Amino acid sequence: IRSRDLIGANLRGANLRGTNLRGVLLIAADLREADLRMTDLIGTDFRDADLGGANLEGSIFLTQAQLNSAKGNCKTKLPPSLSIPGHWLH
């Protein structure tokens, strides 16, 4: 991905496996069912991004704070070191 600004982008179901998303602005982006396995997410801004059903297993540099600022659901797959935020379950 060349653009650092993907605010509001429709990336539903996108194959982003292994992509470098360092510092990318994904504010309010639709990432439902996206494949984000093995993706570099250092500094990625997920505020209000929808990660419902996305696969983030094996992603690197993903933090709990990034997840807490995003939307998601119980179908979102996370690395084992991270937890589904409570607001995803409502």
N, CA, C and O atoms as a GROMACS GRO file, in nm:
protein
  360
    1ILE      N    1   0.086  -0.118   0.000
    1ILE     CA    2   0.000   0.000   0.000
    1ILE      C    3   0.090   0.123   0.000
    1ILE      O    4   0.177   0.138   0.085
    2ARG      N    5   0.068   0.209  -0.093
    2ARG     CA    6   0.153   0.327  -0.106
    2ARG      C    7   0.103   0.446  -0.027
    2ARG      O    8   0.182   0.522   0.030
    3SER      N    9  -0.030   0.463  -0.021
    3SER     CA   10  -0.086   0.577   0.050
    3SER      C   11  -0.076   0.555   0.200
    3SER      O   12  -0.099   0.444   0.249
    4ARG      N   13  -0.044   0.659   0.273
    4ARG     CA   14  -0.043   0.654   0.420
    4ARG      C   15  -0.178   0.699   0.474
    4ARG      O   16  -0.203   0.688   0.594
    5ASP      N   17  -0.266   0.749   0.386
    5ASP     CA   18  -0.396   0.800   0.427
    5ASP      C   19  -0.506   0.716   0.364
    5ASP      O   20  -0.539   0.732   0.246
    6LEU      N   21  -0.562   0.627   0.444
    6LEU     CA   22  -0.673   0.543   0.399
    6LEU      C   23  -0.795   0.567   0.488
    6LEU      O   24  -0.872   0.475   0.516
    7ILE      N   25  -0.811   0.691   0.530
    7ILE     CA   26  -0.923   0.728   0.616
    7ILE      C   27  -1.054   0.697   0.544
    7ILE      O   28  -1.076   0.743   0.432
    8GLY      N   29  -1.139   0.618   0.609
    8GLY     CA   30  -1.269   0.585   0.554
    8GLY      C   31  -1.266   0.488   0.437
    8GLY      O   32  -1.368   0.469   0.371
    9ALA      N   33  -1.152   0.427   0.410
    9ALA     CA   34  -1.140   0.337   0.294
    9ALA      C   35  -1.224   0.212   0.309
    9ALA      O   36  -1.242   0.160   0.419
   10ASN      N   37  -1.276   0.164   0.197
   10ASN     CA   38  -1.351   0.038   0.195
   10ASN      C   39  -1.254  -0.074   0.161
   10ASN      O   40  -1.222  -0.096   0.044
   11LEU      N   41  -1.208  -0.144   0.263
   11LEU     CA   42  -1.114  -0.255   0.247
   11LEU      C   43  -1.177  -0.385   0.294
   11LEU      O   44  -1.108  -0.478   0.336
   12ARG      N   45  -1.308  -0.390   0.287
   12ARG     CA   46  -1.380  -0.510   0.333
   12ARG      C   47  -1.335  -0.631   0.253
   12ARG      O   48  -1.338  -0.631   0.130
   13GLY      N   49  -1.293  -0.735   0.325
   13GLY     CA   50  -1.250  -0.859   0.262
   13GLY      C   51  -1.116  -0.852   0.190
   13GLY      O   52  -1.079  -0.946   0.120
   14ALA      N   53  -1.044  -0.743   0.206
   14ALA     CA   54  -0.917  -0.725   0.135
   14ALA      C   55  -0.810  -0.823   0.184
   14ALA      O   56  -0.805  -0.855   0.303
   15ASN      N   57  -0.728  -0.868   0.093
   15ASN     CA   58  -0.613  -0.952   0.128
   15ASN      C   59  -0.495  -0.860   0.152
   15ASN      O   60  -0.428  -0.817   0.057
   16LEU      N   61  -0.469  -0.830   0.277
   16LEU     CA   62  -0.359  -0.741   0.316
   16LEU      C   63  -0.249  -0.820   0.386
   16LEU      O   64  -0.165  -0.763   0.455
   17ARG      N   65  -0.251  -0.949   0.369
   17ARG     CA   66  -0.155  -1.038   0.437
   17ARG      C   67  -0.012  -0.997   0.406
   17ARG      O   68   0.027  -0.983   0.290
   18GLY      N   69   0.067  -0.976   0.513
   18GLY     CA   70   0.208  -0.943   0.499
   18GLY      C   71   0.236  -0.800   0.454
   18GLY      O   72   0.351  -0.766   0.425
   19THR      N   73   0.134  -0.716   0.449
   19THR     CA   74   0.149  -0.578   0.403
   19THR      C   75   0.214  -0.492   0.511
   19THR      O   76   0.194  -0.514   0.630
   20ASN      N   77   0.291  -0.393   0.468
   20ASN     CA   78   0.348  -0.295   0.560
   20ASN      C   79   0.248  -0.181   0.575
   20ASN      O   80   0.231  -0.100   0.484
   21LEU      N   81   0.182  -0.176   0.690
   21LEU     CA   82   0.086  -0.070   0.718
   21LEU      C   83   0.139   0.024   0.827
   21LEU      O   84   0.060   0.087   0.898
   22ARG      N   85   0.270   0.033   0.840
   22ARG     CA   86   0.331   0.122   0.940
   22ARG      C   87   0.284   0.265   0.923
   22ARG      O   88   0.300   0.326   0.818
   23GLY      N   89   0.224   0.318   1.030
   23GLY     CA   90   0.184   0.458   1.032
   23GLY      C   91   0.068   0.494   0.941
   23GLY      O   92   0.040   0.612   0.922
   24VAL      N   93   0.001   0.396   0.884
   24VAL     CA   94  -0.111   0.424   0.794
   24VAL      C   95  -0.233   0.469   0.875
   24VAL      O   96  -0.262   0.414   0.981
   25LEU      N   97  -0.303   0.568   0.823
   25LEU     CA   98  -0.425   0.618   0.887
   25LEU      C   99  -0.543   0.539   0.832
   25LEU      O  100  -0.584   0.558   0.718
   26LEU      N  101  -0.596   0.451   0.915
   26LEU     CA  102  -0.712   0.370   0.878
   26LEU      C  103  -0.834   0.411   0.960
   26LEU      O  104  -0.921   0.329   0.991
   27ILE      N  105  -0.839   0.538   0.994
   27ILE     CA  106  -0.949   0.591   1.075
   27ILE      C  107  -1.081   0.568   1.002
   27ILE      O  108  -1.097   0.607   0.886
   28ALA      N  109  -1.175   0.503   1.070
   28ALA     CA  110  -1.310   0.475   1.019
   28ALA      C  111  -1.309   0.391   0.891
   28ALA      O  112  -1.407   0.392   0.816
   29ALA      N  113  -1.202   0.318   0.866
   29ALA     CA  114  -1.196   0.231   0.748
   29ALA      C  115  -1.278   0.104   0.774
   29ALA      O  116  -1.292   0.060   0.888
   30ASP      N  117  -1.331   0.047   0.667
   30ASP     CA  118  -1.405  -0.078   0.674
   30ASP      C  119  -1.308  -0.192   0.644
   30ASP      O  120  -1.272  -0.214   0.528
   31LEU      N  121  -1.267  -0.264   0.747
   31LEU     CA  122  -1.175  -0.376   0.734
   31LEU      C  123  -1.242  -0.508   0.771
   31LEU      O  124  -1.175  -0.604   0.807
   32ARG      N  125  -1.375  -0.511   0.764
   32ARG     CA  126  -1.447  -0.633   0.798
   32ARG      C  127  -1.402  -0.748   0.707
   32ARG      O  128  -1.391  -0.734   0.586
   33GLU      N  129  -1.378  -0.863   0.770
   33GLU     CA  130  -1.333  -0.985   0.704
   33GLU      C  131  -1.201  -0.970   0.627
   33GLU      O  132  -1.171  -1.054   0.543
   34ALA      N  133  -1.123  -0.867   0.655
   34ALA     CA  134  -0.994  -0.848   0.588
   34ALA      C  135  -0.890  -0.945   0.645
   34ALA      O  136  -0.895  -0.980   0.763
   35ASP      N  137  -0.797  -0.986   0.561
   35ASP     CA  138  -0.687  -1.074   0.603
   35ASP      C  139  -0.566  -0.986   0.634
   35ASP      O  140  -0.501  -0.934   0.543
   36LEU      N  141  -0.539  -0.970   0.762
   36LEU     CA  142  -0.427  -0.887   0.808
   36LEU      C  143  -0.320  -0.971   0.875
   36LEU      O  144  -0.241  -0.920   0.954
   37ARG      N  145  -0.317  -1.100   0.844
   37ARG     CA  146  -0.215  -1.188   0.903
   37ARG      C  147  -0.077  -1.143   0.859
   37ARG      O  148  -0.055  -1.104   0.744
   38MET      N  149   0.018  -1.150   0.953
   38MET     CA  150   0.158  -1.119   0.928
   38MET      C  151   0.180  -0.974   0.882
   38MET      O  152   0.282  -0.943   0.820
   39THR      N  153   0.087  -0.886   0.912
   39THR     CA  154   0.094  -0.746   0.872
   39THR      C  155   0.168  -0.663   0.976
   39THR      O  156   0.150  -0.683   1.096
   40ASP      N  157   0.251  -0.570   0.930
   40ASP     CA  158   0.325  -0.479   1.019
   40ASP      C  159   0.233  -0.362   1.052
   40ASP      O  160   0.200  -0.282   0.964
   41LEU      N  161   0.192  -0.352   1.178
   41LEU     CA  162   0.094  -0.252   1.219
   41LEU      C  163   0.149  -0.148   1.317
   41LEU      O  164   0.071  -0.085   1.389
   42ILE      N  165   0.279  -0.130   1.320
   42ILE     CA  166   0.336  -0.031   1.413
   42ILE      C  167   0.287   0.110   1.375
   42ILE      O  168   0.305   0.156   1.263
   43GLY      N  169   0.224   0.174   1.472
   43GLY     CA  170   0.177   0.312   1.452
   43GLY      C  171   0.054   0.325   1.364
   43GLY      O  172   0.016   0.437   1.331
   44THR      N  173  -0.008   0.215   1.326
   44THR     CA  174  -0.130   0.221   1.244
   44THR      C  175  -0.244   0.278   1.328
   44THR      O  176  -0.263   0.237   1.443
   45ASP      N  177  -0.319   0.372   1.271
   45ASP     CA  178  -0.429   0.437   1.343
   45ASP      C  179  -0.561   0.370   1.306
   45ASP      O  180  -0.612   0.389   1.195
   46PHE      N  181  -0.615   0.292   1.400
   46PHE     CA  182  -0.738   0.219   1.379
   46PHE      C  183  -0.860   0.286   1.444
   46PHE      O  184  -0.962   0.220   1.463
   47ARG      N  185  -0.851   0.413   1.479
   47ARG     CA  186  -0.965   0.477   1.546
   47ARG      C  187  -1.092   0.462   1.463
   47ARG      O  188  -1.097   0.502   1.347
   48ASP      N  189  -1.194   0.404   1.524
   48ASP     CA  190  -1.326   0.382   1.463
   48ASP      C  191  -1.322   0.293   1.339
   48ASP      O  192  -1.422   0.285   1.267
   49ALA      N  193  -1.210   0.226   1.312
   49ALA     CA  194  -1.206   0.129   1.202
   49ALA      C  195  -1.286   0.007   1.242
   49ALA      O  196  -1.289  -0.030   1.360
   50ASP      N  197  -1.351  -0.056   1.146
   50ASP     CA  198  -1.431  -0.176   1.174
   50ASP      C  199  -1.350  -0.300   1.139
   50ASP      O  200  -1.327  -0.328   1.022
   51LEU      N  201  -1.308  -0.372   1.242
   51LEU     CA  202  -1.228  -0.493   1.226
   51LEU      C  203  -1.313  -0.619   1.244
   51LEU      O  204  -1.259  -0.727   1.269
   52GLY      N  205  -1.444  -0.607   1.233
   52GLY     CA  206  -1.533  -0.720   1.252
   52GLY      C  207  -1.498  -0.836   1.159
   52GLY      O  208  -1.499  -0.822   1.036
   53GLY      N  209  -1.466  -0.951   1.218
   53GLY     CA  210  -1.434  -1.069   1.140
   53GLY      C  211  -1.298  -1.068   1.073
   53GLY      O  212  -1.264  -1.161   1.000
   54ALA      N  213  -1.219  -0.964   1.096
   54ALA     CA  214  -1.085  -0.957   1.036
   54ALA      C  215  -0.992  -1.057   1.104
   54ALA      O  216  -1.012  -1.094   1.220
   55ASN      N  217  -0.890  -1.100   1.031
   55ASN     CA  218  -0.792  -1.193   1.086
   55ASN      C  219  -0.662  -1.117   1.109
   55ASN      O  220  -0.592  -1.080   1.014
   56LEU      N  221  -0.629  -1.095   1.235
   56LEU     CA  222  -0.508  -1.023   1.274
   56LEU      C  223  -0.405  -1.117   1.337
   56LEU      O  224  -0.308  -1.071   1.398
   57GLU      N  225  -0.425  -1.248   1.322
   57GLU     CA  226  -0.333  -1.346   1.380
   57GLU      C  227  -0.195  -1.330   1.316
   57GLU      O  228  -0.183  -1.318   1.194
   58GLY      N  229  -0.094  -1.329   1.398
   58GLY     CA  230   0.043  -1.318   1.349
   58GLY      C  231   0.084  -1.179   1.306
   58GLY      O  232   0.196  -1.159   1.259
   59SER      N  233  -0.007  -1.081   1.322
   59SER     CA  234   0.032  -0.944   1.287
   59SER      C  235   0.137  -0.897   1.388
   59SER      O  236   0.140  -0.943   1.502
   60ILE      N  237   0.222  -0.806   1.344
   60ILE     CA  238   0.330  -0.763   1.432
   60ILE      C  239   0.311  -0.617   1.473
   60ILE      O  240   0.263  -0.534   1.395
   61PHE      N  241   0.351  -0.588   1.595
   61PHE     CA  242   0.345  -0.455   1.655
   61PHE      C  243   0.203  -0.404   1.677
   61PHE      O  244   0.183  -0.284   1.693
   62LEU      N  245   0.104  -0.494   1.679
   62LEU     CA  246  -0.033  -0.456   1.712
   62LEU      C  247  -0.042  -0.442   1.864
   62LEU      O  248   0.007  -0.527   1.938
   63THR      N  249  -0.105  -0.334   1.910
   63THR     CA  250  -0.116  -0.311   2.054
   63THR      C  251  -0.262  -0.317   2.100
   63THR      O  252  -0.355  -0.303   2.020
   64GLN      N  253  -0.279  -0.337   2.229
   64GLN     CA  254  -0.414  -0.336   2.286
   64GLN      C  255  -0.478  -0.200   2.268
   64GLN      O  256  -0.599  -0.192   2.244
   65ALA      N  257  -0.401  -0.092   2.278
   65ALA     CA  258  -0.455   0.043   2.261
   65ALA      C  259  -0.513   0.061   2.120
   65ALA      O  260  -0.616   0.126   2.103
   66GLN      N  261  -0.446   0.005   2.020
   66GLN     CA  262  -0.498   0.014   1.883
   66GLN      C  263  -0.633  -0.057   1.874
   66GLN      O  264  -0.727  -0.004   1.814
   67LEU      N  265  -0.642  -0.176   1.932
   67LEU     CA  266  -0.768  -0.250   1.929
   67LEU      C  267  -0.877  -0.177   2.006
   67LEU      O  268  -0.992  -0.173   1.962
   68ASN      N  269  -0.841  -0.119   2.119
   68ASN     CA  270  -0.939  -0.048   2.202
   68ASN      C  271  -1.000   0.071   2.129
   68ASN      O  272  -1.112   0.111   2.160
   69SER      N  273  -0.929   0.128   2.032
   69SER     CA  274  -0.980   0.244   1.959
   69SER      C  275  -1.061   0.204   1.837
   69SER      O  276  -1.119   0.290   1.770
   70ALA      N  277  -1.066   0.074   1.808
   70ALA     CA  278  -1.135   0.024   1.689
   70ALA      C  279  -1.268  -0.041   1.726
   70ALA      O  280  -1.302  -0.055   1.844
   71LYS      N  281  -1.341  -0.080   1.622
   71LYS     CA  282  -1.463  -0.159   1.638
   71LYS      C  283  -1.429  -0.301   1.594
   71LYS      O  284  -1.339  -0.322   1.513
   72GLY      N  285  -1.501  -0.397   1.646
   72GLY     CA  286  -1.479  -0.535   1.608
   72GLY      C  287  -1.589  -0.622   1.666
   72GLY      O  288  -1.689  -0.571   1.715
   73ASN      N  289  -1.569  -0.753   1.660
   73ASN     CA  290  -1.667  -0.843   1.717
   73ASN      C  291  -1.600  -0.973   1.759
   73ASN      O  292  -1.478  -0.988   1.747
   74CYS      N  293  -1.678  -1.066   1.807
   74CYS     CA  294  -1.622  -1.190   1.858
   74CYS      C  295  -1.563  -1.276   1.746
   74CYS      O  296  -1.493  -1.373   1.776
   75LYS      N  297  -1.588  -1.245   1.622
   75LYS     CA  298  -1.531  -1.320   1.509
   75LYS      C  299  -1.394  -1.266   1.466
   75LYS      O  300  -1.326  -1.328   1.384
   76THR      N  301  -1.354  -1.152   1.521
   76THR     CA  302  -1.223  -1.096   1.490
   76THR      C  303  -1.115  -1.185   1.552
   76THR      O  304  -1.121  -1.215   1.672
   77LYS      N  305  -1.019  -1.226   1.473
   77LYS     CA  306  -0.912  -1.314   1.521
   77LYS      C  307  -0.791  -1.230   1.558
   77LYS      O  308  -0.739  -1.154   1.477
   78LEU      N  309  -0.747  -1.246   1.684
   78LEU     CA  310  -0.638  -1.165   1.739
   78LEU      C  311  -0.518  -1.252   1.775
   78LEU      O  312  -0.531  -1.372   1.796
   79PRO      N  313  -0.399  -1.189   1.782
   79PRO     CA  314  -0.283  -1.262   1.836
   79PRO      C  315  -0.315  -1.302   1.981
   79PRO      O  316  -0.390  -1.232   2.050
   80PRO      N  317  -0.258  -1.414   2.028
   80PRO     CA  318  -0.291  -1.463   2.162
   80PRO      C  319  -0.255  -1.367   2.276
   80PRO      O  320  -0.310  -1.380   2.385
   81SER      N  321  -0.166  -1.274   2.254
   81SER     CA  322  -0.125  -1.182   2.360
   81SER      C  323  -0.223  -1.066   2.380
   81SER      O  324  -0.208  -0.987   2.473
   82LEU      N  325  -0.324  -1.055   2.292
   82LEU     CA  326  -0.419  -0.944   2.299
   82LEU      C  327  -0.559  -0.995   2.327
   82LEU      O  328  -0.591  -1.111   2.304
   83SER      N  329  -0.643  -0.904   2.379
   83SER     CA  330  -0.780  -0.940   2.418
   83SER      C  331  -0.882  -0.861   2.339
   83SER      O  332  -0.857  -0.748   2.296
   84ILE      N  333  -0.999  -0.922   2.321
   84ILE     CA  334  -1.111  -0.851   2.258
   84ILE      C  335  -1.156  -0.742   2.355
   84ILE      O  336  -1.188  -0.772   2.470
   85PRO      N  337  -1.161  -0.616   2.311
   85PRO     CA  338  -1.208  -0.509   2.398
   85PRO      C  339  -1.354  -0.532   2.439
   85PRO      O  340  -1.433  -0.583   2.361
   86GLY      N  341  -1.387  -0.494   2.559
   86GLY     CA  342  -1.521  -0.513   2.610
   86GLY      C  343  -1.629  -0.448   2.524
   86GLY      O  344  -1.738  -0.504   2.511
   87HIS      N  345  -1.601  -0.334   2.465
   87HIS     CA  346  -1.705  -0.266   2.385
   87HIS      C  347  -1.735  -0.338   2.254
   87HIS      O  348  -1.833  -0.305   2.187
   88TRP      N  349  -1.653  -0.435   2.215
   88TRP     CA  350  -1.680  -0.515   2.094
   88TRP      C  351  -1.793  -0.614   2.119
   88TRP      O  352  -1.854  -0.662   2.023
   89LEU      N  353  -1.821  -0.645   2.243
   89LEU     CA  354  -1.917  -0.749   2.276
   89LEU      C  355  -2.057  -0.695   2.298
   89LEU      O  356  -2.147  -0.772   2.334
   90HIS      N  357  -2.078  -0.565   2.279
   90HIS     CA  358  -2.209  -0.505   2.302
   90HIS      C  359  -2.280  -0.478   2.173
   90HIS      O  360  -2.392  -0.427   2.173
   0.00000   0.00000   0.00000
